[in-house]
Amino acid sequence: MTLTEWFAMQHELDQYIEREHGLENEDLVEKKILALLVEIGELANETRCFKFWSKKPASETDIILEEFVDGVHFILSIGLELSFSERDISLVSTEGNEDLVQSFIKIYHLIGELRLHRSAESFEELLRQYFILGQSLGFSIDDVQSAYKAKNEVNFKRQQEGY
Ligand SMILES: O=c1ccn([C@H]2C[C@H](O)[C@@H](COP(=O)(O)OP(=O)(O)OP(=O)(O)O)O2)c(=O)[nH]1
């Protein structure tokens, strides 16, 4: 799946949700930014990467991947809302062994930058760093795409069931 196809899938879901909730003309950027911050917090919680006080291991890989793709949904959705979906952004990177704590903190910072400047550059950097985090968590692009498709379907079903 190309990034263009990925944005197209997200666009269909977003439109469905907006229609379902009568929000077609609303500016949803701030809510989506907060939603993304919350999802990333949930992701960090499942990895337990910052819990120096605990010996409990991280959650199962599948759980972490599910949380990760919720973040992908909101990042793409914000990209669509800000009209960055036509840009040619490369997700392939050699990086990916960054310290998880640093990676999460960097991503939070980038979300703040994107909120302030709403620039294509800050969006691209956020998307890139999020996939580097994915790689550090052990996820290939294929893993992420499969899990994204599965969650996208769940999201449609939930809407159809009046979630
Ligand atoms: O405009 C939107 C709004 C939501 N979503 C997706 C993103 C994410 O995959 C899901 C919302 O997250 P989640 O499934 O965690 O929803 P929740 O309501 O927080 O779930 P729960 O009540 O189970 O915690 O909906 C979109 O793609 N576009």
The ligand as an SDF file (V2000), in Angstrom:
LIG
                    3D

 28 29  0  0  0  0  0  0  0  0999 V2000
  -11.8610   11.0790   12.9230 O   0  0  0  0  0  0  0  0  0  0  0  0
  -11.4480   10.0100   13.3960 C   0  0  0  0  0  0  0  0  0  0  0  0
  -11.7570    9.6060   14.7140 C   0  0  0  0  0  0  0  0  0  0  0  0
  -11.2790    8.3930   15.1760 C   0  0  0  0  0  0  0  0  0  0  0  0
  -10.5290    7.6070   14.3750 N   0  0  0  0  0  0  0  0  0  0  0  0
  -10.0060    6.3080   14.8310 C   0  0  0  0  0  0  0  0  0  0  0  0
   -8.6270    6.3660   15.3950 C   0  0  0  0  0  0  0  0  0  0  0  0
   -8.5950    5.2060   16.3490 C   0  0  0  0  0  0  0  0  0  0  0  0
   -8.2200    4.0210   15.6630 O   0  0  0  0  0  0  0  0  0  0  0  0
  -10.0210    5.0980   16.8180 C   0  0  0  0  0  0  0  0  0  0  0  0
  -10.2520    5.7180   18.1710 C   0  0  0  0  0  0  0  0  0  0  0  0
   -9.4580    5.1560   19.1450 O   0  0  0  0  0  0  0  0  0  0  0  0
   -9.9560    3.9710   20.0640 P   0  0  0  0  0  0  0  0  0  0  0  0
  -10.3480    2.8070   19.2610 O   0  0  0  0  0  0  0  0  0  0  0  0
   -8.9210    3.7900   21.1290 O   0  0  0  0  0  0  0  0  0  0  0  0
  -11.2960    4.6410   20.6060 O   0  0  0  0  0  0  0  0  0  0  0  0
  -11.7710    4.9210   22.0460 P   0  0  0  0  0  0  0  0  0  0  0  0
  -13.1380    5.5070   21.9200 O   0  0  0  0  0  0  0  0  0  0  0  0
  -10.7660    5.7200   22.7840 O   0  0  0  0  0  0  0  0  0  0  0  0
  -11.8290    3.4310   22.5580 O   0  0  0  0  0  0  0  0  0  0  0  0
  -12.1710    2.8410   23.9600 P   0  0  0  0  0  0  0  0  0  0  0  0
  -13.4770    3.4420   24.3800 O   0  0  0  0  0  0  0  0  0  0  0  0
  -12.2320    1.3750   23.6350 O   0  0  0  0  0  0  0  0  0  0  0  0
  -11.0150    3.2250   24.8270 O   0  0  0  0  0  0  0  0  0  0  0  0
  -10.8170    5.7950   15.8630 O   0  0  0  0  0  0  0  0  0  0  0  0
  -10.2250    7.9980   13.0870 C   0  0  0  0  0  0  0  0  0  0  0  0
   -9.5370    7.2900   12.3670 O   0  0  0  0  0  0  0  0  0  0  0  0
  -10.7010    9.1930   12.6290 N   0  0  0  0  0  0  0  0  0  0  0  0
  1  2  2  0
  2  3  1  0
  2 28  1  0
  3  4  2  0
  4  5  1  0
  5  6  1  0
  5 26  1  0
  6  7  1  0
  6 25  1  0
  7  8  1  0
  8  9  1  0
  8 10  1  0
 10 11  1  0
 10 25  1  0
 11 12  1  0
 12 13  1  0
 13 14  2  0
 13 15  1  0
 13 16  1  0
 16 17  1  0
 17 18  2  0
 17 19  1  0
 17 20  1  0
 20 21  1  0
 21 22  2  0
 21 23  1  0
 21 24  1  0
 26 27  2  0
 26 28  1  0
M  END
$$$$
